[in-house]
């Protein structure tokens, strides 16, 4: 496997594509491109960018990717202007297939099932990389967005995936306000309201780590006593808005979409004792509901009767987690006698330095570690991150997922 990475930040999507592909082919020494993984910031025209990529790669090279808040490479990290990137892969015996399905906004589970059923026969030695449109209905004014859920999509995929392979990927967004449509690159075309999947198999080994960065606010467990869909109305029989007003000391958070600092966590580990970041699944709060009686969640996978904790986003812990996990992952690759050929970093858009108010970018830790090992890196800022976690593939929030392919 050979991989080249390209980057540009140009308002002209065709010029951007030309520079991205030129740099990727040159730095990777690519002579026979077999796959491209490409992303562009929400201000760049994604359809024109894809067409520009195809004008250089040819229509027989599948492109998977789409819109993002920003992009990450070995040398660049940007969510301002018109950032764009692509990884161009020369597969050298590794098999790849890209399939896609529309209709995500109507039924996530059915879309996932059809996506998996569209995959060809494969062995269990590979992985599935999926990208889907996070946005079902855009936000408007003080009305929070309606989002597509990762849980039923993944359940639909896994229910039809034979044999099973691990599922990685992301829900794509193009702006922090959840107001702009999001494009998915589906092999040879771009679409919205869709899901695309890349099946990779062959002579490679994958490694991954999940970077966290939240701490329990007060250690108090609160039971969900009233909710509907992805909206929570009551905890322990009390209005959830009233509880959060008390935590903030005001109602200023009512105007935040999504809510700053505070998330909701479910602890899958020991109930008491020192909190372990790897035991928590966290969920972003998209904002207060229009009627002011509840809060919206980024994923509708919580249920009445579940116990949750309020979590604080911890910038210091986030950066430490990125450094520690990336270092340990690359050490494991070396210990196994493998060579890391390619890294993909799926990073929650809430983890940017601007959004997290941190002095440095946590993704710089990923850059430093992979650059030390000479490993090509492509990354993007997402709405939802997907990886195997606690015995199943899950949609995650406020995480970074580092996936490394080695030979």
KAMO-V441321 format. One record per backbone hydrogen bond with DSSP energy under -1.0 kcal/mol. CO is the residue of the C=O (numbers start at 0). NH is the residue of the N-H. E is the energy in kcal/mol with one decimal. If there is no record, write none. Layout:
[[CO | NH | E] [CO | NH | E]]
This chain:
[[1 | 89 | -3.0] [3 | 87 | -2.8] [5 | 85 | -1.6] [7 | 83 | -2.2] [11 | 15 | -2.5] [12 | 16 | -2.3] [13 | 17 | -2.1] [14 | 18 | -2.3] [15 | 19 | -2.6] [16 | 20 | -2.6] [17 | 21 | -2.2] [18 | 22 | -2.3] [19 | 23 | -2.4] [20 | 24 | -2.7] [21 | 25 | -1.9] [22 | 26 | -2.9] [23 | 27 | -2.0] [24 | 29 | -1.8] [34 | 88 | -3.1] [35 | 63 | -2.3] [36 | 86 | -2.6] [37 | 65 | -1.8] [38 | 84 | -2.6] [39 | 67 | -1.7] [40 | 43 | -1.7] [44 | 48 | -2.1] [45 | 49 | -2.5] [46 | 50 | -2.1] [47 | 51 | -2.2] [48 | 52 | -2.3] [49 | 53 | -2.6] [50 | 54 | -1.7] [52 | 55 | -1.0] [52 | 56 | -2.5] [53 | 57 | -2.5] [57 | 60 | -1.3] [61 | 35 | -2.1] [62 | 186 | -2.6] [63 | 37 | -2.0] [64 | 184 | -2.3] [65 | 39 | -1.7] [69 | 380 | -2.0] [70 | 77 | -2.3] [71 | 378 | -2.7] [75 | 72 | -3.2] [77 | 70 | -2.3] [82 | 40 | -3.4] [83 | 7 | -2.1] [84 | 38 | -1.9] [85 | 5 | -2.4] [86 | 36 | -2.3] [87 | 3 | -2.2] [88 | 33 | -3.4] [88 | 34 | -1.2] [89 | 1 | -2.3] [90 | 93 | -1.2] [94 | 200 | -2.0] [96 | 198 | -3.0] [98 | 196 | -3.0] [100 | 194 | -2.3] [102 | 105 | -1.2] [102 | 106 | -1.6] [106 | 110 | -2.0] [107 | 111 | -2.3] [108 | 112 | -2.3] [109 | 113 | -2.5] [110 | 114 | -2.2] [111 | 115 | -2.2] [112 | 116 | -2.4] [113 | 117 | -1.2] [115 | 118 | -1.5] [126 | 199 | -2.4] [127 | 167 | -3.1] [128 | 197 | -2.8] [129 | 169 | -2.0] [130 | 195 | -2.9] [131 | 171 | -3.4] [133 | 147 | -2.4] [136 | 145 | -2.4] [139 | 142 | -2.4] [142 | 139 | -1.9] [145 | 135 | -2.2] [145 | 136 | -2.5] [149 | 153 | -3.0] [150 | 154 | -2.6] [151 | 155 | -2.4] [152 | 156 | -2.0] [153 | 157 | -3.1] [154 | 158 | -2.0] [156 | 159 | -1.1] [165 | 127 | -2.7] [167 | 129 | -2.9] [168 | 385 | -2.6] [169 | 131 | -1.9] [170 | 382 | -3.0] [170 | 383 | -1.3] [171 | 133 | -1.9] [174 | 177 | -1.5] [177 | 138 | -2.5] [182 | 66 | -2.5] [183 | 190 | -1.9] [184 | 64 | -1.2] [185 | 187 | -1.0] [186 | 62 | -2.3] [188 | 185 | -3.5] [190 | 183 | -3.0] [192 | 103 | -1.9] [193 | 132 | -1.8] [194 | 100 | -2.5] [195 | 130 | -2.5] [196 | 98 | -2.2] [197 | 128 | -2.7] [198 | 96 | -1.6] [199 | 126 | -2.1] [200 | 94 | -2.6] [201 | 203 | -1.9] [204 | 405 | -3.0] [206 | 403 | -3.1] [208 | 401 | -2.5] [210 | 399 | -1.8] [212 | 313 | -3.0] [214 | 311 | -3.4] [221 | 307 | -3.1] [222 | 235 | -3.0] [223 | 304 | -3.2] [225 | 232 | -3.0] [225 | 233 | -1.9] [227 | 230 | -2.3] [229 | 296 | -2.2] [230 | 227 | -2.4] [231 | 294 | -2.3] [232 | 239 | -2.5] [233 | 224 | -1.7] [233 | 225 | -1.3] [234 | 237 | -2.3] [237 | 234 | -2.4] [238 | 242 | -1.8] [239 | 243 | -2.4] [240 | 244 | -2.4] [241 | 245 | -1.7] [242 | 246 | -1.7] [243 | 247 | -2.5] [244 | 248 | -1.8] [250 | 253 | -2.0] [251 | 254 | -1.5] [252 | 255 | -2.1] [259 | 261 | -3.0] [260 | 312 | -2.3] [262 | 310 | -2.8] [263 | 282 | -3.3] [264 | 308 | -2.3] [265 | 280 | -2.0] [275 | 278 | -2.3] [276 | 279 | -1.3] [278 | 267 | -3.4] [280 | 265 | -2.2] [282 | 263 | -2.4] [283 | 297 | -2.2] [284 | 258 | -2.8] [286 | 295 | -2.8] [288 | 291 | -2.1] [293 | 288 | -2.7] [294 | 231 | -2.4] [295 | 285 | -1.9] [302 | 305 | -1.9] [305 | 223 | -2.7] [307 | 221 | -2.9] [308 | 264 | -3.0] [309 | 216 | -3.2] [310 | 262 | -2.5] [311 | 214 | -2.4] [313 | 317 | -2.4] [314 | 318 | -2.0] [315 | 319 | -2.4] [316 | 320 | -2.7] [317 | 321 | -1.9] [318 | 322 | -2.2] [319 | 323 | -2.7] [320 | 324 | -2.5] [321 | 325 | -2.0] [322 | 326 | -2.0] [323 | 327 | -2.4] [324 | 328 | -2.3] [325 | 329 | -2.2] [326 | 330 | -1.9] [327 | 331 | -1.9] [328 | 332 | -1.9] [329 | 333 | -2.0] [330 | 334 | -2.5] [331 | 335 | -1.7] [332 | 337 | -2.3] [333 | 336 | -2.0] [338 | 406 | -2.2] [341 | 404 | -2.8] [342 | 377 | -2.1] [343 | 402 | -2.8] [344 | 379 | -1.9] [345 | 400 | -2.9] [346 | 381 | -2.8] [347 | 350 | -2.2] [348 | 351 | -1.0] [351 | 355 | -2.8] [352 | 356 | -1.4] [352 | 357 | -1.3] [360 | 363 | -1.3] [361 | 364 | -1.4] [362 | 366 | -2.2] [363 | 367 | -2.7] [364 | 368 | -1.9] [365 | 369 | -2.5] [366 | 370 | -2.7] [367 | 371 | -1.8] [368 | 372 | -1.0] [369 | 374 | -2.7] [370 | 373 | -1.1] [375 | 342 | -2.5] [377 | 344 | -2.0] [378 | 71 | -2.5] [379 | 346 | -2.5] [380 | 68 | -1.7] [381 | 348 | -2.8] [383 | 170 | -2.2] [384 | 395 | -3.8] [385 | 168 | -1.7] [386 | 393 | -2.3] [391 | 388 | -3.4] [393 | 386 | -1.6] [395 | 384 | -2.1] [398 | 347 | -2.2] [399 | 210 | -3.8] [400 | 345 | -2.8] [401 | 208 | -1.7] [402 | 343 | -3.0] [403 | 206 | -2.4] [404 | 340 | -2.7] [404 | 341 | -1.6] [405 | 204 | -2.8]]
